[in-house]
């Protein structure tokens, strides 16, 4: 009798173990089937509403696991590839939306003066360049260049004009490259027409370059000192003589604000 009861208990226990094993196996198989069917993938989405001109940072992006079947063509799935890109003008991204390639642009491709990386006391100045002066279109945004002048001027008042050639500005940073014609990704024209570079200058240097452009050519020159940001670049040209020769051909006018109650003499 005891033997029969023992056999029944063992049978019940064996059945219970088999049921548990079957249940665990079924659960694991179910999870694997669901996972292989859904194929969850971490995808970057917009954390908040992003308006046009927004430069994407880590704070704008969150990752969310979504089924791969819900990720349509054109969605950017690499979070690192988004950092530094700009929401292109005419577009916006709603909170929780995917980042679509067609709605974004590289910073140097967006024509927005508000994106110029100017420091306090600097002015963005435009210079016309061509294939020759841009070193076969090899200048890029972020490069530093020296600015040279080629033209004519006088060293002393009343003297005959002479050729002037030399350096005006050292280590000017290239902020942007534009062209009115069809351009490649760096902004250079694909035709033989001119392109334009925008450089960051101090007020004093911008004034000098602006005057020089009126009666001569100002163009970028690549030097070791500029490319490597040497702290104390060599002064081969006498900058004061260059400046004096250019200012001889211009009028230095200082404007003063009119004080309240002051009478202006129009005669």
C-alpha positions in Angstrom: 0.0 0.0 0.0 2.8 2.4 1.0 4.6 1.5 -2.2 1.6 2.3 -4.3 1.2 5.7 -2.6 4.9 6.5 -3.1 4.6 5.7 -6.8 1.6 7.9 -7.1 3.4 10.8 -5.4 6.4 10.4 -7.7 4.2 10.3 -10.7 2.5 13.5 -9.6 5.8 15.2 -8.9 7.2 14.1 -12.3 4.1 15.4 -14.0 4.4 18.7 -12.2 8.1 19.0 -13.1 7.3 18.2 -16.8 4.5 20.8 -16.8 6.8 23.5 -15.3 9.6 22.7 -17.8 7.1 22.7 -20.7 5.7 26.1 -19.4 9.2 27.6 -19.1 10.2 26.3 -22.6 7.0 27.7 -24.1 7.6 31.0 -22.4 11.2 31.2 -23.7 10.1 30.2 -27.2 7.3 32.7 -27.2 9.7 35.5 -26.2 12.1 34.5 -28.9 9.4 34.4 -31.5 8.0 37.8 -30.4 11.5 39.3 -30.4 12.4 37.9 -33.8 9.0 39.1 -35.1 9.1 42.6 -33.6 12.9 43.1 -33.8 13.0 46.1 -31.4 15.7 48.7 -32.3 16.8 51.8 -30.4 15.9 54.8 -32.5 16.6 58.5 -31.7 13.5 60.7 -31.5 12.9 64.4 -30.8 12.8 65.1 -27.1 10.9 68.4 -27.6 9.5 70.5 -30.4 12.5 71.6 -32.6 12.0 74.7 -34.8 13.9 75.6 -37.9 17.5 76.6 -37.4 17.9 74.5 -34.2 21.4 72.9 -33.9 21.0 69.4 -32.6 22.7 68.5 -29.3 22.4 65.6 -26.9 19.7 67.4 -25.0 17.4 67.4 -28.0 17.5 63.6 -28.5 16.2 60.6 -26.7 16.4 56.9 -27.6 13.3 54.7 -27.8 13.1 51.0 -28.6 10.7 50.6 -31.5 9.8 47.7 -33.9 12.0 47.9 -37.0 8.9 47.6 -39.1 7.8 51.0 -37.9 11.1 52.7 -39.1 10.5 54.0 -42.6 13.0 54.9 -45.2 14.9 58.2 -44.6 14.8 57.9 -40.8 18.2 58.5 -39.2 18.9 55.7 -36.6 22.4 56.7 -35.6 22.2 59.2 -32.7 25.9 60.3 -33.1 25.2 61.2 -36.7 22.6 63.8 -35.6 24.8 65.8 -33.2 25.7 69.2 -34.9 23.1 68.9 -37.7 20.6 71.7 -38.2 16.8 71.6 -38.6 16.7 73.0 -42.1 14.7 76.2 -42.8 11.1 75.7 -43.7 11.0 72.5 -41.6 10.3 71.6 -37.9 10.2 68.5 -35.8 7.3 67.7 -33.4 8.0 66.2 -30.0 8.4 62.4 -30.3 9.0 62.5 -34.1 11.7 60.7 -36.0 14.7 62.5 -37.4 14.3 62.4 -41.2 17.3 63.0 -43.4 15.4 65.4 -45.7 14.5 67.7 -42.8 18.1 68.2 -41.6 21.2 69.7 -43.1 24.9 70.1 -42.2 25.7 73.3 -40.5 27.9 74.6 -43.3 25.2 73.9 -45.8 22.6 76.2 -44.1 22.6 79.7 -45.4 21.9 81.5 -42.1 24.0 84.3 -40.8 22.8 83.6 -37.3 24.9 80.4 -37.3 28.2 82.3 -37.9 30.5 81.5 -35.0 31.5 85.1 -34.2 33.3 86.1 -31.1 32.5 89.3 -29.2 34.0 92.3 -31.2 34.1 90.5 -34.5 32.5 91.2 -37.9 31.6 88.8 -40.6 33.2 90.1 -43.8 32.6 88.7 -47.3 35.4 88.2 -49.9 35.0 87.1 -53.5 37.2 84.1 -54.5 37.7 82.0 -57.6 39.3 78.7 -58.3 42.8 80.2 -58.2 42.5 82.3 -55.0 40.6 79.5 -53.2 43.5 77.0 -54.0 41.3 75.0 -56.4 38.4 75.2 -54.0 40.3 73.5 -51.2 39.4 76.1 -48.5 36.9 74.8 -46.0 34.8 76.2 -43.2 36.9 76.4 -40.1 40.2 77.0 -41.9 42.3 80.0 -40.9 43.8 82.1 -43.6 45.8 85.3 -44.0 44.4 88.1 -46.1 46.6 89.8 -48.6 46.1 92.9 -50.7 47.2 93.6 -54.3 46.6 97.1 -55.7 48.0 100.6 -55.9 48.6 103.4 -53.5 50.8 106.1 -52.3 53.2 106.1 -49.4 53.2 109.9 -49.0 50.7 112.5 -50.1 51.4 113.9 -53.5 53.6 111.0 -54.7 52.9 108.9 -57.8 50.9 105.8 -57.2 52.8 102.6 -56.9 52.0 98.9 -56.7 51.2 97.6 -53.2 51.3 94.0 -52.3 51.4 92.5 -48.9 49.6 91.1 -45.8 46.7 92.9 -44.2 45.3 90.4 -41.7 46.6 87.3 -40.0 44.7 84.1 -39.1 41.2 85.0 -40.2 38.7 82.2 -39.6 36.5 81.0 -42.5 32.9 81.0 -41.4 31.1 80.1 -44.6 31.5 79.5 -48.3 28.7 80.5 -50.7 28.0 80.7 -54.4 25.1 82.1 -56.5 25.6 79.3 -59.0 25.1 75.5 -58.6 27.5 74.5 -55.9 28.9 71.3 -54.4 28.6 70.4 -50.7 31.2 72.9 -49.7 29.5 75.8 -51.4 31.9 76.3 -54.3 30.4 76.9 -57.7 30.5 74.0 -60.1 31.1 76.5 -63.0 33.9 78.9 -63.6 32.1 81.8 -61.9 33.2 83.3 -58.5 32.3 82.1 -55.1 32.4 83.9 -51.8 33.9 83.2 -48.4 32.9 84.8 -45.2 35.7 85.4 -42.6 35.6 86.7 -39.0 37.5 89.9 -38.5 38.0 92.4 -35.7 36.4 95.8 -36.2 39.8 97.3 -37.0 40.7 94.6 -39.5 37.3 94.7 -41.1 37.6 98.5 -41.6 41.0 98.1 -43.2 39.8 95.3 -45.5 36.7 97.2 -46.5 38.8 100.2 -47.6 41.3 98.0 -49.4 38.5 96.2 -51.4 37.5 99.6 -52.9 40.6 100.0 -55.0 42.3 96.7 -55.0 41.9 92.9 -54.5 41.9 91.3 -51.1 42.3 87.5 -51.2 43.1 84.6 -48.8 46.6 83.1 -48.5 47.4 79.9 -46.8 50.4 80.0 -44.5 51.8 77.6 -41.9 51.1 80.1 -39.2 47.4 80.3 -40.1 46.9 76.6 -40.6 48.5 75.7 -37.3 47.3 78.7 -35.3 50.8 79.8 -34.2 50.5 82.2 -31.3 53.2 84.6 -32.4 53.3 84.4 -36.2 56.2 85.9 -38.1 55.8 89.5 -39.4 57.4 89.5 -42.8 55.4 92.6 -44.0 55.3 95.9 -42.2 51.6 96.1 -41.3 51.7 99.8 -40.3 53.1 100.8 -43.7 50.5 98.7 -45.5 47.7 100.4 -43.5 49.1 103.9 -44.0 49.3 103.3 -47.8 45.7 102.3 -47.9 44.4 105.0 -45.6 46.2 107.6 -47.7 43.5 106.9 -50.4 40.5 107.1 -48.0 39.0 109.5 -45.6 38.9 108.6 -41.9 35.6 110.0 -40.6 34.5 109.7 -37.0 30.7 109.9 -36.4 29.4 111.3 -33.2 25.8 110.8 -31.9 23.7 114.0 -31.7 23.0 114.9 -28.1 19.4 115.6 -27.0 18.6 119.3 -27.5 21.6 119.9 -29.8 21.0 122.1 -32.9 22.4 120.6 -36.1 24.1 123.1 -38.4 22.8 122.2 -41.9 24.6 125.0 -43.6 
